Amino acid sequence: MSDTGTYSKVNNQRIQRWLLDADTVAGTTVAGASVAGVNGSYNTITSSYGLFVDSSGTLYVSDSGQARVTKWLRYAVEGTLAAGNGTSGLSLAQLNDPRGIWVDGEGNLFVVDCGNHRVVKWSMNATSGELVAGGQGQGPFAVQLNYPTAITVDGYGNLYILDAGNQRIQQFVPGSLVGITIFDISVYHPSSTNWWQSRMASGSMVMDYGGNLYVVDSSQLKLLKISRISEPSCTGKF
């Protein structure tokens, strides 16, 4: 959401903007088209699981179907490539099923590279990414991720990653590749392992100004709030 409206993903390969307090309840297409796109065309979106709008109104779209992230300036009719090269792969120049994204104040783009079990940072105009979390194979250890799906960043530069396959949320402090588990879903819902792994795969996550995390599960129509505390652990409730 921006300060002027809401951007939403829809199933017909486009992103729509809905103005707050508008007289007419209708969306305006701001990215993509009404039909599925083809690789190499930056005005199309095939499937998106992540959006980000920066302070200038620039829209970033994670296009998992085309293994890339595109950047759309306000009022632009075509996007530009921001991360990935449109071909799924393991190199740092490629992405494999990109999901959640985040852009910091310096224009650095953080991409949850779900299929490669890692998070990569793309600087402005970069041709390849930099590993900032995971990337050590699929697994449960502190240096690993298992199908991560979402990311948010606090004011100190700490990364918070929804590590869906491991049923946890990991915190990575700046410069460290060793994650700290701040929330373990299995502790609070030990019988919901299958739910977390299968249903949260498309979930998203945001942080408010108080440091509270909100995790969306669209399949179960639930919102999980995780209250921030001083120690590297959190409590949650439905």
Buried (B, 14 or more C-beta within 10 A) or exposed (E): EBEEBEBEBBEEBBBBBBBEEEEEEEBEEBBBBEEBBEBEEBBBBBBBBBBBBBEEBBBBBBBBBBBBBBBBEEEBEEBEBBBBBBBBBEEBBBBBBBBBBBBEEEBBBBBBBBBBBBBBBBEEEBEBBEBBBBBBEBBEEBBBBBBBBBBBBBEEEBBBBBBBBBBBBBBBEEEBBEBBBBBBBEEBBEEBEEBBBEBBBBBBBBBEEEBEBBBBBEEBEBEBBBEBEEEEBBEBEE
